[in-house]
Amino acid sequence: MKFIDLFAGLGGFNVGLSRLGHKCVFASEIDKNLSRLYKENFGIEAVGDIRKIDLRKIPKHDILCAGFPCQSFSQAGNRSGLKDDRGSLFYEIAKILDYHKTRYFILENVSNLVRHNNGKTWKKIERILTKELGYSIDKKFLSPHSFGIPQFRKRIFIVGAKNGLDKFKWPEETHRGENIKISSVLKKNPKNAKKIPEREWKCIKIWQAFLSSIPRTKELPKCPIWAMEFRATYPYIGKPPVLRTKHELEKFRGSYGVKLNGLDKKAQIKNIPKYAQGEKIFPAWKQDFIRQNREFYLKFKKKIDSLIPEIKSLPFSWQKFEWNCNGEHRNLKKTILQFRASGIRAKKTNFSPSLVASTVTQVPIITWEKRYIIPREAARLQSLEKLTLFSSQTASFKALGNAVNADIIYRIGKNLIRKNNITPDSNKK
């Protein structure tokens, strides 16, 4: 069958469907560098802004593929949804489907798409695809790790068919977390790997000292550790600190126990954590995080107090730490680390956290080799190992963080077409 690849990026849809014998007849990618790379990999000239393309110039096709821009729906993005320039690109997909009466489509986006704007965004997308365009649709959250690929990357996949989806079944999970190892995609001490900088390595040592100070028989908090709550007593239930008077706050302590008595209101607020400086009542999850951290500190106060000066000296986001390795020895040199805006996260070595496009600082760290993963390893996590990448590691990681996993597309495409009793050659145009 013939397919088109919209918002093509590195070409995950192309790789997946080409494995099934389908042929790409059109591609669109607004980023000129990605467009050039797409041509190098697939021999297809990817056109630019899809909003400027005459619908009549898009070749007839059987399958439309689109990993439409996700920043407008992501929890890490601006969450403007369909009103945002990038979010509104969904309407371009709808226009093409309507004009060409495409038989099938496969769409991909962040999992938050269905929750965005309390579910209203998804309901609108669903209405357009079904009521206005006449497709039978289905959606499912899938991640590469469920198919033996060592990356946790939950995304929503949406399929549609003009002739119904009665015979379609989603790919069945083949692996569990304990049966996966990230070592399957790693090279041994690759020469071009970026080493962990001294500042990050110092941070790792500080948090290792923290982990080592807590008896192994005692559990760490199930929530992220927010060190600023150690010794803090500022009010977090009911009216937030910023809406309380200077006099009300004087009897409390801020981050790491700083006395708020004797400070003016501006200084008082400055000395409580940034995440507690808003004017809205704290949501239940935030109240729970603060409570757990304070209880944990009081329980291990004698062991933690000596470590506070070093933790406090770290950049703000690094003063937050998340241990996702329950049941493992508390040794950071045997974990996968990620320095995130929300804090440092330690994970087991079975699979990598999701690759992201926002910043190179979030590239997973292979601590036992004191290095970051390299682009070629990241490409394996996206099932794009045979593609040519950018010479720049930063550009490669950004592209891979935006890419769709080709193996998942292969599995979906295999079921969507064959399960509907359609052979690749049955609808040539």
URWO-V47607 format. One record per backbone hydrogen bond with DSSP energy under -1.0 kcal/mol. NH is the residue of the N-H (numbers start at 1). CO is the residue of the C=O. Records with the same first field share a line. If there is no record, write none. Layout:
BEGIN
NH->CO + CO
END
This chain:
BEGIN
3->23
4->63
5->26
6->65
8->28
11->8
15->11
16->12
17->13
18->14
19->15
21->18
22->17
23->1
25->3
28->5
29->47
35->31
36->32
37->33
38->34
39->35
40->36
41->37
42->38
43->39
47->27
52->49
53->50
57->54
58->55
62->2
63->2
64->104
65->4
66->106
73->70
74->70
81->72
83->80
84->81
88->84
89->86
90->87
91->88
93->89
94->90
95->91
96->92
97->93
98->94
99->95
100->96
101->97
104->62
105->160
106->64
107->158
108->66
109->156
113->110
114->111
116->112
118->115
120->117
121->116
123->119
124->120
125->121
126->122
127->123
128->124
129->125
130->126
131->127
132->127
133->128
134->130
135->129
136->161
138->159
140->157
142->155
145->151
146->143
147->144
148->145
149->144
151->149
152->352
155->142
156->109
157->140
158->107
159->138
160->105
161->136
162->103
168->165
174->146
175->146
179->176
180->177
182->349
184->181
185->182
193->190
196->370
201->197
202->198
203->199
204->200
205->201
206->202
207->203
208->204
209->205
210->206
211->207
212->208
213->209
218->215
225->321
227->319
229->226
230->227
232->229
233->253
234->253
243->240
244->241
249->245
252->249
254->258
255->271
256->228
257->254
258->255
260->252
263->260
268->264
269->265
270->266
271->267
272->269
276->273
277->274
287->283
288->284
289->285
290->286
291->287
292->288
293->289
294->290
295->291
296->292
297->293
298->294
299->295
300->296
304->300
305->301
307->304
311->307
312->308
314->311
319->316
320->317
321->225
322->344
324->346
328->325
331->329
334->331
335->332
336->347
337->365
338->345
340->343
343->340
344->320
345->338
346->322
347->336
352->150
362->359
363->360
365->337
366->371
367->335 + 365
369->366
370->367
371->366
372->194
373->364
378->374
379->375
380->376
381->377
383->380
384->379
387->384
396->392
397->393
398->394
399->395
400->396
401->397
402->398
406->382
409->405
410->406
411->407
412->408
413->409
414->410
415->411
416->412
417->413
418->414
419->415
421->418
422->417
426->423
END
